[in-house]
Amino acid sequence: MELPLVFRQRMQKLLSEEYETFLSCYEKPPYQGVRLNSLKCGEETLRACLPFSISPSPFSPLSFYGPGEKVGTLPAYHAGMFYSQEPSAASAVTVLDPRPGERVLDLCAAPGGKSSQIAALMLGEGLLWSNEIVRSRAKILLSNLERMGVQNAVVSSCHPQKLCESLTGYFDRVLVDAPCSGEGMFRREPNAVKEWSPENVAACAQRQGAVLDSAALAVKEGGYLVYSTCTFSEEENEGAVEAFLRRHPEFQLCPVEVEFGRPALRMPARRIYPMEGGEGHFVAKFRRTGACSCRVRPFAGLLTGKELHAAQDFYGSLFGNQKPQRFAIFGERLLILPEEMPETVGMQVLRAGIELGERRGNRWEPSHSVFQSRAGCDCLRSVDFAPDAPELAAFLRGEELECSGKGYTAVCVSGVTTGFGKASGGKLKNKYPKGLRNLK
Ligand SMILES: C[S@@+](CC[C@H](N)C(=O)[O-])C[C@H]1O[C@@H](n2cnc3c(N)ncnc32)[C@H](O)[C@@H]1O
């Protein structure tokens, strides 16, 4: 690989006697991996459903080494049992340490690797707000969170400054996984090498400062802000942290106490190089010690009375008696909202919570995403297949299956839901969304 001369000079300065070892990494294949989605299954089920073996990575108990390519057609992928993720990318959420019941903002969230990891740690409790400024990427983010069965997320495509002004002081934890020069992507994405220049590094550092300034607004007093990049440049890492601390005396740097990687330069943050088992990451953690007032109002559009009962009856016709209480209608869509949700006006929200159904005339048609977010055993009707069953492969190609009985029926792989169909007359009419199907 042809690495830019200035990049090589900078890395030599950073790594001195380790520089040759670093360079020799470019002769080896990149690290790849999968991250277990514990919202949908346990490690044993995932291993049993994969046609390859995986081994633990040091960056998170959910992160494993294994192939990262050509996995998108596997039933376990469709069922959201895992996310294909380079292992060191899991480090930032380990440092963020989100807890069930908290309010967590992922400000630069697409395509959703870190958001789905946060969701797994939150166990569906509290609020995950996943924002992505580029709308086309926000749609991919939404699709990934739906595949992973995340129930308590709001997905938006808002400018960070506008979003964080609207949600000032609201969040317990905020993650800024910043757009960067991507030096830690060079082994995986040769285009990142072509786009690299010292000018781009400087431009990234400036943009990172702006995103961090916005993010700071959203953190409540005593809350945490985690900053991560997948690049090695000092300007974008320690430089960005030091500049932020100079501008924001209301924040303190917290020591990152983890076993993986190595200490950052001049500060108790963390750097990860390929010598440490990952492609490359930087993670720093701040805590807001200064006061911050929050004037965010709770969401006011919850269904009540007859409308609520109708929504609950529809839910009960698919999933039985554990009926949610928080429903709302956005346009033609019926949503089950997270237990915690602020007013969302003007924040370019693509989806809040889980879509239960779409209006068809005077009835609701169930949505793929609600089945995807429920375990097979929670659905009133389900059919279950082994990962290598020909029927499952046919379902994922959009074909009709043989099926007894009548009604909406979840289709599962080893007990994990991967879609649904409508049974009648001995057949299961396929409802797997066209855009998600495997090619015939
Ligand atoms: C490193 S990626 C995020 C990866 C994501 N956290 C994950 O784990 O899947 C950075 C994201 O920031 C977005 N971005 C680009 N410019 C931005 C800006 N000015 N403000 C906020 N986000 C921006 C990019 O579109 C990109 O999706």
The ligand as a Tripos MOL2 file, in Angstrom:
@<TRIPOS>MOLECULE
LIG
   27    29     1     0     0
SMALL
NO_CHARGES

@<TRIPOS>ATOM
      1 C1        -17.2190    7.9970   12.0910 C.3       1 LIG1
      2 S1        -18.7510    8.1760   11.3500 S.3       1 LIG1
      3 C2        -19.8590    7.5460   12.5550 C.3       1 LIG1
      4 C3        -19.8800    6.0570   12.6620 C.3       1 LIG1
      5 C4        -20.9390    5.5710   13.6070 C.3       1 LIG1
      6 N1        -20.7790    6.1650   14.9250 N.3       1 LIG1
      7 C5        -20.9650    4.0630   13.7510 C.2       1 LIG1
      8 O1        -20.4230    3.5280   14.7190 O.co2     1 LIG1
      9 O2        -21.5510    3.3940   12.8780 O.co2     1 LIG1
     10 C6        -19.0390    9.8880   11.4440 C.3       1 LIG1
     11 C7        -20.3880   10.3430   10.9530 C.3       1 LIG1
     12 O3        -20.4440   11.7730   11.0910 O.3       1 LIG1
     13 C8        -21.2020   12.3020   10.0180 C.3       1 LIG1
     14 N2        -20.8390   13.7280    9.7870 N.ar      1 LIG1
     15 C9        -20.2350   14.2660    8.7270 C.ar      1 LIG1
     16 N3        -20.1120   15.6080    8.8870 N.ar      1 LIG1
     17 C10       -20.6620   15.9150   10.0530 C.ar      1 LIG1
     18 C11       -20.8580   17.1290   10.7680 C.ar      1 LIG1
     19 N4        -20.4280   18.2940   10.3020 N.pl3     1 LIG1
     20 N5        -21.4930   17.0610   11.9520 N.ar      1 LIG1
     21 C12       -21.9070   15.8880   12.4440 C.ar      1 LIG1
     22 N6        -21.7340   14.7000   11.8150 N.ar      1 LIG1
     23 C13       -21.1320   14.7150   10.6350 C.ar      1 LIG1
     24 C14       -20.8430   11.4170    8.8440 C.3       1 LIG1
     25 O4        -21.8610   11.4590    7.8620 O.3       1 LIG1
     26 C15       -20.6750   10.0330    9.4950 C.3       1 LIG1
     27 O5        -21.8480    9.2810    9.3770 O.3       1 LIG1
@<TRIPOS>BOND
     1     1     2 1
     2     2     3 1
     3     2    10 1
     4     3     4 1
     5     4     5 1
     6     5     6 1
     7     5     7 1
     8     7     8 2
     9     7     9 1
    10    10    11 1
    11    11    12 1
    12    11    26 1
    13    12    13 1
    14    13    14 1
    15    13    24 1
    16    14    15 ar
    17    14    23 ar
    18    15    16 ar
    19    16    17 ar
    20    17    18 ar
    21    17    23 ar
    22    18    19 1
    23    18    20 ar
    24    20    21 ar
    25    21    22 ar
    26    22    23 ar
    27    24    25 1
    28    24    26 1
    29    26    27 1
@<TRIPOS>SUBSTRUCTURE
     1 LIG1         1 GROUP 0 **** ****
